[in-house]
């Protein structure tokens, strides 16, 4: 479980960093936003898949992931980002 959570954290952090770098041009920003949303959709699916059958095993890692996911709930974020 630890390895999976670490990989999910890595994907979220890396994707967010790339998005900030691409934000310089309008076209790159649009393409980057689409890709980022695809990545976050996949991460959301993975988390949902983990939580359902492995609630007890996953529980200790929830706070760790929450620190990374919580900023996605901000008012300036899109509805899709908040949904993820």
N, CA, C and O atoms as a GROMACS GRO file, in nm:
protein
  336
    1UNK      N    1   0.083  -0.119   0.000
    1UNK     CA    2   0.000   0.000   0.000
    1UNK      C    3   0.088   0.126   0.000
    1UNK      O    4   0.058   0.223  -0.068
    2UNK      N    5   0.196   0.122   0.076
    2UNK     CA    6   0.288   0.236   0.084
    2UNK      C    7   0.339   0.274  -0.055
    2UNK      O    8   0.342   0.392  -0.090
    3UNK      N    9   0.380   0.176  -0.134
    3UNK     CA   10   0.434   0.204  -0.267
    3UNK      C   11   0.329   0.267  -0.358
    3UNK      O   12   0.360   0.358  -0.435
    4UNK      N   13   0.208   0.218  -0.350
    4UNK     CA   14   0.100   0.272  -0.434
    4UNK      C   15   0.071   0.417  -0.396
    4UNK      O   16   0.057   0.503  -0.483
    5UNK      N   17   0.063   0.444  -0.268
    5UNK     CA   18   0.037   0.580  -0.221
    5UNK      C   19   0.151   0.674  -0.262
    5UNK      O   20   0.126   0.787  -0.304
    6UNK      N   21   0.274   0.628  -0.250
    6UNK     CA   22   0.388   0.711  -0.291
    6UNK      C   23   0.382   0.743  -0.440
    6UNK      O   24   0.412   0.855  -0.481
    7UNK      N   25   0.344   0.646  -0.521
    7UNK     CA   26   0.333   0.670  -0.665
    7UNK      C   27   0.220   0.767  -0.697
    7UNK      O   28   0.234   0.853  -0.784
    8UNK      N   29   0.109   0.754  -0.628
    8UNK     CA   30  -0.003   0.846  -0.649
    8UNK      C   31   0.040   0.988  -0.611
    8UNK      O   32   0.010   1.083  -0.684
    9UNK      N   33   0.108   1.004  -0.500
    9UNK     CA   34   0.157   1.135  -0.459
    9UNK      C   35   0.252   1.191  -0.565
    9UNK      O   36   0.244   1.309  -0.600
   10UNK      N   37   0.341   1.107  -0.615
   10UNK     CA   38   0.437   1.149  -0.717
   10UNK      C   39   0.364   1.198  -0.843
   10UNK      O   40   0.400   1.302  -0.899
   11UNK      N   41   0.263   1.125  -0.886
   11UNK     CA   42   0.188   1.162  -1.006
   11UNK      C   43   0.117   1.296  -0.987
   11UNK      O   44   0.121   1.381  -1.075
   12UNK      N   45   0.054   1.315  -0.874
   12UNK     CA   46  -0.018   1.440  -0.847
   12UNK      C   47   0.079   1.557  -0.844
   12UNK      O   48   0.055   1.660  -0.908
   13UNK      N   49   0.187   1.543  -0.770
   13UNK     CA   50   0.285   1.652  -0.756
   13UNK      C   51   0.351   1.684  -0.890
   13UNK      O   52   0.362   1.800  -0.927
   14UNK      N   53   0.394   1.581  -0.962
   14UNK     CA   54   0.461   1.600  -1.090
   14UNK      C   55   0.368   1.665  -1.191
   14UNK      O   56   0.407   1.756  -1.264
   15UNK      N   57   0.246   1.618  -1.197
   15UNK     CA   58   0.149   1.674  -1.290
   15UNK      C   59   0.121   1.821  -1.260
   15UNK      O   60   0.112   1.903  -1.352
   16UNK      N   61   0.108   1.854  -1.134
   16UNK     CA   62   0.083   1.993  -1.095
   16UNK      C   63   0.201   2.083  -1.131
   16UNK      O   64   0.182   2.195  -1.178
   17UNK      N   65   0.323   2.034  -1.111
   17UNK     CA   66   0.442   2.112  -1.146
   17UNK      C   67   0.449   2.136  -1.296
   17UNK      O   68   0.480   2.247  -1.340
   18UNK      N   69   0.421   2.034  -1.375
   18UNK     CA   70   0.422   2.049  -1.521
   18UNK      C   71   0.318   2.149  -1.566
   18UNK      O   72   0.342   2.230  -1.656
   19UNK      N   73   0.203   2.145  -1.504
   19UNK     CA   74   0.096   2.237  -1.539
   19UNK      C   75   0.139   2.381  -1.515
   19UNK      O   76   0.112   2.468  -1.597
   20UNK      N   77   0.204   2.407  -1.404
   20UNK     CA   78   0.251   2.543  -1.375
   20UNK      C   79   0.354   2.588  -1.477
   20UNK      O   80   0.354   2.705  -1.517
   21UNK      N   81   0.442   2.497  -1.520
   21UNK     CA   82   0.543   2.532  -1.620
   21UNK      C   83   0.480   2.563  -1.756
   21UNK      O   84   0.526   2.652  -1.828
   22UNK      N   85   0.375   2.489  -1.791
   22UNK     CA   86   0.310   2.507  -1.921
   22UNK      C   87   0.218   2.628  -1.924
   22UNK      O   88   0.173   2.668  -2.032
   23UNK      N   89   0.188   2.684  -1.812
   23UNK     CA   90   0.092   2.793  -1.804
   23UNK      C   91   0.139   2.921  -1.875
   23UNK      O   92   0.063   3.018  -1.883
   24UNK      N   93   0.260   2.922  -1.925
   24UNK     CA   94   0.314   3.042  -1.988
   24UNK      C   95   0.249   3.075  -2.122
   24UNK      O   96   0.233   3.193  -2.154
   25UNK      N   97   0.211   2.976  -2.199
   25UNK     CA   98   0.146   3.005  -2.326
   25UNK      C   99   0.002   2.956  -2.323
   25UNK      O  100  -0.029   2.857  -2.257
   26UNK      N  101  -0.086   3.025  -2.394
   26UNK     CA  102  -0.229   2.992  -2.393
   26UNK      C  103  -0.253   2.851  -2.447
   26UNK      O  104  -0.330   2.776  -2.387
   27UNK      N  105  -0.191   2.814  -2.557
   27UNK     CA  106  -0.212   2.683  -2.616
   27UNK      C  107  -0.160   2.574  -2.523
   27UNK      O  108  -0.228   2.474  -2.499
   28UNK      N  109  -0.042   2.592  -2.472
   28UNK     CA  110   0.016   2.493  -2.380
   28UNK      C  111  -0.068   2.482  -2.255
   28UNK      O  112  -0.083   2.373  -2.198
   29UNK      N  113  -0.123   2.594  -2.211
   29UNK     CA  114  -0.207   2.594  -2.091
   29UNK      C  115  -0.331   2.508  -2.115
   29UNK      O  116  -0.369   2.429  -2.029
   30UNK      N  117  -0.393   2.524  -2.232
   30UNK     CA  118  -0.514   2.446  -2.264
   30UNK      C  119  -0.482   2.298  -2.274
   30UNK      O  120  -0.552   2.215  -2.215
   31UNK      N  121  -0.378   2.264  -2.348
   31UNK     CA  122  -0.338   2.123  -2.364
   31UNK      C  123  -0.298   2.065  -2.230
   31UNK      O  124  -0.337   1.953  -2.196
   32UNK      N  125  -0.220   2.140  -2.154
   32UNK     CA  126  -0.176   2.094  -2.023
   32UNK      C  127  -0.293   2.072  -1.928
   32UNK      O  128  -0.292   1.976  -1.850
   33UNK      N  129  -0.393   2.158  -1.935
   33UNK     CA  130  -0.510   2.145  -1.848
   33UNK      C  131  -0.586   2.017  -1.881
   33UNK      O  132  -0.632   1.947  -1.791
   34UNK      N  133  -0.598   1.988  -2.010
   34UNK     CA  134  -0.667   1.864  -2.051
   34UNK      C  135  -0.592   1.742  -2.001
   34UNK      O  136  -0.651   1.650  -1.945
   35UNK      N  137  -0.461   1.741  -2.022
   35UNK     CA  138  -0.380   1.628  -1.978
   35UNK      C  139  -0.383   1.613  -1.827
   35UNK      O  140  -0.394   1.503  -1.774
   36UNK      N  141  -0.373   1.726  -1.757
   36UNK     CA  142  -0.376   1.722  -1.611
   36UNK      C  143  -0.507   1.663  -1.563
   36UNK      O  144  -0.509   1.582  -1.470
   37UNK      N  145  -0.617   1.704  -1.627
   37UNK     CA  146  -0.746   1.651  -1.584
   37UNK      C  147  -0.754   1.501  -1.609
   37UNK      O  148  -0.810   1.428  -1.528
   38UNK      N  149  -0.699   1.456  -1.721
   38UNK     CA  150  -0.697   1.311  -1.748
   38UNK      C  151  -0.618   1.237  -1.640
   38UNK      O  152  -0.661   1.132  -1.593
   39UNK      N  153  -0.505   1.293  -1.603
   39UNK     CA  154  -0.422   1.232  -1.499
   39UNK      C  155  -0.498   1.229  -1.367
   39UNK      O  156  -0.501   1.126  -1.299
   40UNK      N  157  -0.560   1.341  -1.331
   40UNK     CA  158  -0.632   1.346  -1.205
   40UNK      C  159  -0.755   1.255  -1.206
   40UNK      O  160  -0.791   1.199  -1.102
   41UNK      N  161  -0.819   1.240  -1.321
   41UNK     CA  162  -0.931   1.145  -1.330
   41UNK      C  163  -0.882   1.004  -1.302
   41UNK      O  164  -0.947   0.928  -1.230
   42UNK      N  165  -0.768   0.970  -1.359
   42UNK     CA  166  -0.711   0.836  -1.336
   42UNK      C  167  -0.671   0.817  -1.190
   42UNK      O  168  -0.693   0.710  -1.133
   43UNK      N  169  -0.612   0.920  -1.131
   43UNK     CA  170  -0.574   0.913  -0.990
   43UNK      C  171  -0.699   0.895  -0.903
   43UNK      O  172  -0.699   0.816  -0.809
   44UNK      N  173  -0.804   0.969  -0.935
   44UNK     CA  174  -0.929   0.955  -0.861
   44UNK      C  175  -0.986   0.813  -0.871
   44UNK      O  176  -1.035   0.757  -0.773
   45UNK      N  177  -0.977   0.756  -0.992
   45UNK     CA  178  -1.023   0.618  -1.011
   45UNK      C  179  -0.940   0.521  -0.928
   45UNK      O  180  -0.993   0.430  -0.864
   46UNK      N  181  -0.808   0.541  -0.929
   46UNK     CA  182  -0.719   0.454  -0.851
   46UNK      C  183  -0.751   0.462  -0.702
   46UNK      O  184  -0.759   0.360  -0.633
   47UNK      N  185  -0.769   0.584  -0.654
   47UNK     CA  186  -0.799   0.600  -0.511
   47UNK      C  187  -0.932   0.534  -0.476
   47UNK      O  188  -0.943   0.466  -0.373
   48UNK      N  189  -1.032   0.554  -0.560
   48UNK     CA  190  -1.160   0.491  -0.535
   48UNK      C  191  -1.150   0.339  -0.532
   48UNK      O  192  -1.212   0.272  -0.450
   49UNK      N  193  -1.069   0.286  -0.623
   49UNK     CA  194  -1.049   0.142  -0.630
   49UNK      C  195  -0.977   0.090  -0.507
   49UNK      O  196  -1.006  -0.020  -0.460
   50UNK      N  197  -0.884   0.166  -0.454
   50UNK     CA  198  -0.810   0.126  -0.334
   50UNK      C  199  -0.895   0.134  -0.208
   50UNK      O  200  -0.892   0.044  -0.124
   51UNK      N  201  -0.968   0.241  -0.196
   51UNK     CA  202  -1.041   0.267  -0.072
   51UNK      C  203  -1.150   0.162  -0.048
   51UNK      O  204  -1.167   0.115   0.064
   52UNK      N  205  -1.223   0.128  -0.151
   52UNK     CA  206  -1.336   0.035  -0.132
   52UNK      C  207  -1.294  -0.098  -0.069
   52UNK      O  208  -1.347  -0.133   0.036
   53UNK      N  209  -1.202  -0.173  -0.129
   53UNK     CA  210  -1.169  -0.304  -0.071
   53UNK      C  211  -1.066  -0.299   0.043
   53UNK      O  212  -1.058  -0.393   0.122
   54UNK      N  213  -0.988  -0.191   0.051
   54UNK     CA  214  -0.878  -0.187   0.147
   54UNK      C  215  -0.891  -0.073   0.247
   54UNK      O  216  -0.792  -0.008   0.280
   55UNK      N  217  -1.010  -0.047   0.294
   55UNK     CA  218  -1.034   0.067   0.383
   55UNK      C  219  -0.938   0.070   0.501
   55UNK      O  220  -0.876   0.174   0.527
   56UNK      N  221  -0.923  -0.039   0.571
   56UNK     CA  222  -0.838  -0.043   0.690
   56UNK      C  223  -0.691  -0.022   0.654
   56UNK      O  224  -0.619   0.049   0.724
   57UNK      N  225  -0.646  -0.083   0.547
   57UNK     CA  226  -0.506  -0.069   0.505
   57UNK      C  227  -0.477   0.070   0.450
   57UNK      O  228  -0.366   0.122   0.466
   58UNK      N  229  -0.576   0.129   0.386
   58UNK     CA  230  -0.557   0.259   0.322
   58UNK      C  231  -0.569   0.374   0.422
   58UNK      O  232  -0.507   0.478   0.404
   59UNK      N  233  -0.645   0.355   0.524
   59UNK     CA  234  -0.674   0.459   0.622
   59UNK      C  235  -0.551   0.534   0.675
   59UNK      O  236  -0.556   0.657   0.682
   60UNK      N  237  -0.442   0.467   0.712
   60UNK     CA  238  -0.326   0.540   0.763
   60UNK      C  239  -0.262   0.636   0.662
   60UNK      O  240  -0.188   0.727   0.702
   61UNK      N  241  -0.289   0.616   0.535
   61UNK     CA  242  -0.227   0.699   0.432
   61UNK      C  243  -0.316   0.814   0.388
   61UNK      O  244  -0.273   0.901   0.312
   62UNK      N  245  -0.438   0.815   0.435
   62UNK     CA  246  -0.534   0.915   0.389
   62UNK      C  247  -0.488   1.058   0.420
   62UNK      O  248  -0.493   1.145   0.333
   63UNK      N  249  -0.444   1.084   0.543
   63UNK     CA  250  -0.399   1.219   0.581
   63UNK      C  251  -0.282   1.264   0.495
   63UNK      O  252  -0.273   1.382   0.458
   64UNK      N  253  -0.195   1.172   0.463
   64UNK     CA  254  -0.079   1.202   0.380
   64UNK      C  255  -0.123   1.250   0.241
   64UNK      O  256  -0.070   1.348   0.189
   65UNK      N  257  -0.218   1.181   0.184
   65UNK     CA  258  -0.270   1.219   0.053
   65UNK      C  259  -0.355   1.345   0.060
   65UNK      O  260  -0.357   1.425  -0.033
   66UNK      N  261  -0.425   1.361   0.170
   66UNK     CA  262  -0.511   1.477   0.186
   66UNK      C  263  -0.434   1.608   0.175
   66UNK      O  264  -0.485   1.705   0.120
   67UNK      N  265  -0.313   1.612   0.226
   67UNK     CA  266  -0.230   1.733   0.219
   67UNK      C  267  -0.203   1.773   0.074
   67UNK      O  268  -0.188   1.891   0.044
   68UNK      N  269  -0.197   1.674  -0.015
   68UNK     CA  270  -0.170   1.702  -0.155
   68UNK      C  271  -0.299   1.730  -0.232
   68UNK      O  272  -0.301   1.812  -0.323
   69UNK      N  273  -0.404   1.661  -0.195
   69UNK     CA  274  -0.531   1.672  -0.267
   69UNK      C  275  -0.612   1.795  -0.224
   69UNK      O  276  -0.682   1.855  -0.306
   70UNK      N  277  -0.603   1.832  -0.098
   70UNK     CA  278  -0.685   1.942  -0.044
   70UNK      C  279  -0.672   2.073  -0.124
   70UNK      O  280  -0.774   2.139  -0.144
   71UNK      N  281  -0.553   2.112  -0.169
   71UNK     CA  282  -0.545   2.236  -0.248
   71UNK      C  283  -0.627   2.233  -0.376
   71UNK      O  284  -0.659   2.338  -0.432
   72UNK      N  285  -0.663   2.115  -0.424
   72UNK     CA  286  -0.743   2.103  -0.545
   72UNK      C  287  -0.889   2.143  -0.520
   72UNK      O  288  -0.966   2.154  -0.615
   73UNK      N  289  -0.927   2.163  -0.395
   73UNK     CA  290  -1.064   2.199  -0.361
   73UNK      C  291  -1.084   2.350  -0.354
   73UNK      O  292  -1.193   2.397  -0.321
   74UNK      N  293  -0.980   2.426  -0.384
   74UNK     CA  294  -0.987   2.571  -0.374
   74UNK      C  295  -1.091   2.634  -0.466
   74UNK      O  296  -1.129   2.575  -0.567
   75UNK      N  297  -1.135   2.752  -0.431
   75UNK     CA  298  -1.239   2.823  -0.507
   75UNK      C  299  -1.195   2.853  -0.651
   75UNK      O  300  -1.279   2.859  -0.740
   76UNK      N  301  -1.066   2.871  -0.672
   76UNK     CA  302  -1.017   2.904  -0.806
   76UNK      C  303  -1.003   2.780  -0.896
   76UNK      O  304  -0.972   2.792  -1.014
   77UNK      N  305  -1.026   2.665  -0.841
   77UNK     CA  306  -1.014   2.541  -0.918
   77UNK      C  307  -1.143   2.514  -0.994
   77UNK      O  308  -1.251   2.558  -0.954
   78UNK      N  309  -1.131   2.440  -1.103
   78UNK     CA  310  -1.249   2.406  -1.181
   78UNK      C  311  -1.333   2.303  -1.107
   78UNK      O  312  -1.286   2.238  -1.014
   79UNK      N  313  -1.457   2.289  -1.151
   79UNK     CA  314  -1.545   2.189  -1.090
   79UNK      C  315  -1.486   2.049  -1.107
   79UNK      O  316  -1.498   1.965  -1.018
   80UNK      N  317  -1.422   2.023  -1.221
   80UNK     CA  318  -1.362   1.892  -1.246
   80UNK      C  319  -1.248   1.865  -1.148
   80UNK      O  320  -1.234   1.754  -1.098
   81UNK      N  321  -1.166   1.969  -1.123
   81UNK     CA  322  -1.055   1.950  -1.029
   81UNK      C  323  -1.108   1.922  -0.889
   81UNK      O  324  -1.057   1.835  -0.819
   82UNK      N  325  -1.209   1.994  -0.849
   82UNK     CA  326  -1.267   1.973  -0.716
   82UNK      C  327  -1.331   1.833  -0.708
   82UNK      O  328  -1.322   1.766  -0.605
   83UNK      N  329  -1.393   1.791  -0.814
   83UNK     CA  330  -1.458   1.659  -0.817
   83UNK      C  331  -1.355   1.548  -0.797
   83UNK      O  332  -1.378   1.452  -0.724
   84UNK      N  333  -1.242   1.562  -0.863
   84UNK     CA  334  -1.137   1.461  -0.851
   84UNK      C  335  -1.094   1.448  -0.707
   84UNK      O  336  -1.006   1.368  -0.676
   0.00000   0.00000   0.00000
